Amino acid sequence: MVFKEAGSSSYSLPPYPREDTPLLTKSQPLSSQFKTLANIFISIVGAGVLGLPYSFKRTGWVTGLIMLFSVAYLTYHCMLLLVNTRRKLESILGFSKIKSFGDLGFAISGPLGRFSVDSMIVLSQAGFCVSYLIFIASTLAFLTAGDSSGETVPVFIGLTPKVLFLWGCFPFQLGLNSIKTLTHLAPLSIFADAVDIAAKSVVMVEDVFVFVNNKPHLEAFKGFSVLFYGIGVAVYAFEGIGMVLPLETETKDKEKFGRVLGLAMGLISIIFGAFGALGYFAFGEETKDIITNNLGQGLISVVVQFGLCVNLFITFPLMMNPVYEVFERRFCDSRYCLWLRWLLVLVVSLVALLVPNFADFLSLVGSSVCVVLGFVLPAMFHCMVFKEELGWRCILSDGVVMVFGFFVAVVGTFTSVTEILSPKA
């Protein structure tokens, strides 16, 4: 197999001038370990965690925890596969311009590899941001209306509170998404992390008190039929695969990146498990698709829900960064393009208006695009680069991950589509 290198004279790529130049350049400032940890944390912790209690309700809490920690480990493993594959290619080629997942796909499989990765990164990252806007608009509408039924009542020129809040966020997102680099976003990431941890901690404490008072009926297992639905939500919750190579690129001490990534994934897994289980323990079969909608009225509840909205609002431009990298490389010769970023924010906002149920949407995107992007492609690329060096061990280990990913993608997507189309009680 011949690997393609953008900057080496021994690899001729004149037919693809836009494919070989990454958006991120060596002149960008690099991030410390603490900033890298913050960016990893906020790249993974997003709206998906808010659907975990509902997923635990659908699957049973023991099943939910098993799936969550299994997906967390597999996601971490596949992230390291990407990092190690990039480093191997760098050692083969002498120097490299592999700054993103798409660059890696191009180096291994040419334009087809890049297109496959780029299309799925755009769909997954944009899907994450759609869910952010859904949560923000739904939560603010819920807070102002007092109950979920008020979200759909027109209040101004035929527009519902949810729609009004979504468009109210739009001009501010245009400003945030004008920031060029991940490193410049790091201070906002640290602030958003602090708000997120505080808000989720308060939610979990509230869940404990509700559970002590109510002690609802709980189920540990709910059968095989909902297993893949839960896997889809869990995969979506660990949503940072498209960010791992850009984040390592902007890290000062790259030798310690794996350790920082492992620490972040371990902490996030514990937080996710506690958040999902406590949410289900508190409300049982009454758990809603967005757990914060289960919280009662009051100052603390309002502050918590507003804090989560602030976190996701700030996270939006970070998660859109890979989308910008793809579009600016393909249509603007890898140059920063403000109007294109604003257009993409508009498209994501329009899609958010059309999406119905929050948790079902998480499962659909997680089961389809995220499984292939997070499991299948990293294992495939790693196998293609390391198969001669590692032999049958590489083919076996990576093959198991690929088969698992394809199976989950097919069955999980079917299950999620069935849930979306089925009538809700």
HELIX and SHEET records of a PDB file:
HELIX    1   1 GLN A   33  ILE A   44  1                                  12    
HELIX    2   2 ALA A   47  GLY A   51  5                                   5    
HELIX    3   3 LEU A   52  THR A   59  1                                   8    
HELIX    4   4 TRP A   61  LEU A   93  1                                  33    
HELIX    5   5 PHE A  101  ALA A  145  1                                  45    
HELIX    6   6 SER A  148  THR A  152  5                                   5    
HELIX    7   7 PRO A  161  LEU A  176  1                                  16    
HELIX    8   8 LEU A  182  ASN A  214  1                                  33    
HELIX    9   9 PHE A  224  VAL A  226  5                                   3    
HELIX   10  10 LEU A  227  ALA A  237  1                                  11    
HELIX   11  11 ILE A  241  MET A  243  5                                   3    
HELIX   12  12 VAL A  244  THR A  249  1                                   6    
HELIX   13  13 LYS A  254  LYS A  256  5                                   3    
HELIX   14  14 PHE A  257  PHE A  283  1                                  27    
HELIX   15  15 GLY A  284  GLU A  286  5                                   3    
HELIX   16  16 ILE A  291  ASN A  294  5                                   4    
HELIX   17  17 LEU A  299  PHE A  331  1                                  33    
HELIX   18  18 LEU A  338  ALA A  352  1                                  15    
HELIX   19  19 PHE A  358  VAL A  365  1                                   8    
HELIX   20  20 GLY A  366  CYS A  370  3                                   5    
HELIX   21  21 VAL A  371  VAL A  371  1                                   1    
HELIX   22  22 VAL A  372  VAL A  376  3                                   5    
HELIX   23  23 LEU A  377  LEU A  390  1                                  14    
HELIX   24  24 TRP A  392  LEU A  421  1                                  30    
END                                                                             
